Amino acid sequence: MDTTVRQMQRYVQKISKKAGMISDETEIVTDCIVGICKSGSCKVSDIVRALGNKIPFREETRTFYDYLSDPKAESEKMRDAWLATVASAAN
């Protein structure tokens, strides 16, 4: 499982670099995707529990909620970069 998580983290970092995202956003997106894979759930509370960070639970969930609700967050760039990567492989 650890190897899969590392591979996933590298892939997310590669895509976010293509998207031009800043490192703080890349870290949150990476944590989110890894947490979803580990927990099998899309609930923020389950994602945070699956990550098992040393940050207090409420503080960590607040970070996720703040990012997800921020209209200035650049997470949409991540989707576009991923689609461009996948589309180039499909051609």
C-alpha positions in Angstrom: 0.0 0.0 0.0 2.8 2.4 0.8 4.3 2.0 -2.7 0.9 2.7 -4.3 0.5 5.8 -2.1 4.0 7.1 -3.1 3.2 6.5 -6.7 -0.1 8.4 -6.4 1.6 11.3 -4.6 4.2 11.6 -7.4 1.5 11.5 -10.1 -0.6 14.2 -8.4 2.5 16.3 -8.0 3.3 15.9 -11.6 -0.2 16.9 -12.7 -0.3 19.9 -10.3 3.1 21.1 -11.7 1.6 21.0 -15.2 -1.4 22.9 -13.8 0.9 25.6 -12.3 -0.5 25.2 -8.8 1.4 26.5 -5.8 3.0 24.0 -3.3 0.4 24.6 -0.6 -2.5 23.7 -2.9 -0.6 20.8 -4.3 -0.1 19.4 -0.8 -3.8 19.7 0.1 -4.9 18.1 -3.2 -2.4 15.3 -2.7 -3.6 14.7 0.8 -7.2 14.7 -0.4 -6.6 12.1 -3.1 -4.5 9.9 -0.9 -7.1 10.1 1.9 -9.9 9.2 -0.5 -7.9 6.1 -1.7 -7.1 5.0 1.8 -10.5 5.6 3.3 -12.6 4.7 0.3 -14.8 7.7 1.2 -15.2 11.2 -0.1 -16.3 12.6 3.3 -13.7 15.2 4.6 -13.8 13.6 8.1 -13.0 10.2 6.7 -10.2 11.6 4.5 -8.6 13.3 7.5 -8.9 10.2 9.7 -7.3 8.1 7.0 -4.3 10.5 6.7 -3.5 10.0 10.3 -1.6 13.3 10.6 -0.4 14.7 13.9 -2.4 17.9 13.3 -5.6 18.0 15.5 -8.6 16.6 13.8 -10.7 19.8 13.8 -7.8 22.0 12.6 -7.1 19.6 9.7 -10.8 19.3 8.6 -11.1 23.1 8.8 -8.1 23.3 6.4 -9.8 21.0 3.9 -13.2 22.8 4.2 -11.5 26.2 3.8 -9.7 25.1 0.6 -12.7 23.4 -0.9 -15.0 26.4 -0.3 -12.4 29.0 -1.5 -13.6 30.5 -4.8 -10.0 31.5 -5.6 -8.6 27.9 -5.2 -7.0 26.6 -8.3 -8.2 23.0 -8.1 -10.0 23.3 -11.4 -6.6 23.7 -13.1 -5.7 20.3 -11.7 -8.7 18.7 -13.5 -7.8 20.5 -16.8 -4.2 19.3 -16.6 -5.2 15.8 -15.9 -7.6 15.8 -18.8 -4.9 17.1 -21.1 -2.5 14.3 -19.9 -5.1 11.6 -20.4 -6.2 13.0 -23.8 -2.6 13.0 -25.1 -2.3 9.3 -24.1 -5.6 8.4 -25.8 -4.5 9.8 -29.2 
